């Protein structure tokens, strides 16, 4: 079983090094709703639906929906 919160935590580290997502503060996985809340320091937050996603599919969905 993949640790989706750990994937989110590690993904933040990489994405905040980019120009597009320098202001990404956190990615919080909610297993009940199968969503990820992306929180930014300068522009609020976005909710990403990651229902039934594998780890790699979740990464693709997060990046595709928050950029």
C-alpha positions in Angstrom: 0.0 0.0 0.0 1.4 3.4 -1.0 1.7 6.1 1.7 -0.1 8.9 -0.1 0.6 11.5 2.5 4.3 10.8 2.3 4.1 11.1 -1.5 2.5 14.5 -1.0 5.1 15.6 1.5 8.0 14.7 -0.8 6.3 16.2 -3.8 6.0 19.6 -2.0 9.8 19.6 -1.6 10.3 19.2 -5.3 7.5 21.5 -6.5 8.4 24.5 -4.4 11.8 24.6 -6.2 10.0 25.5 -9.4 9.0 29.0 -10.6 5.4 27.9 -11.1 4.9 26.5 -7.6 7.4 28.4 -5.5 4.6 29.4 -3.1 3.3 25.9 -2.5 3.2 25.4 1.3 1.7 22.0 1.8 -0.2 19.1 0.2 -2.6 17.4 2.7 -4.1 14.0 1.7 -7.6 13.2 3.1 -8.2 9.5 2.8 -12.0 9.8 3.6 -12.7 12.1 0.6 -9.8 11.0 -1.5 -8.7 14.6 -2.1 -5.5 16.6 -1.7 -5.6 20.1 -0.3 -2.9 22.2 -1.9 -2.1 25.3 0.3 -0.2 28.2 -1.1 1.5 31.1 0.8 0.2 33.8 -1.7 -3.0 32.4 -3.2 -5.1 30.4 -0.8 -5.8 26.7 -1.6 -7.0 24.3 -4.2 -8.7 20.9 -3.7 -7.6 18.1 -6.0 -9.7 14.9 -6.5 -7.4 11.9 -6.4 -10.1 9.2 -6.0 -8.9 5.7 -7.0 -5.5 7.0 -8.0 -2.2 5.1 -7.7 0.7 7.1 -6.4 2.0 8.1 -9.8 -1.5 9.0 -11.0 -2.0 11.1 -7.9 1.2 13.0 -8.7 0.0 13.7 -12.2 -3.4 14.8 -11.1 -2.0 17.1 -8.4 0.4 18.8 -10.8 -2.2 19.0 -13.6 -4.8 20.7 -11.3 -2.7 23.1 -9.3 -0.4 24.6 -12.1 
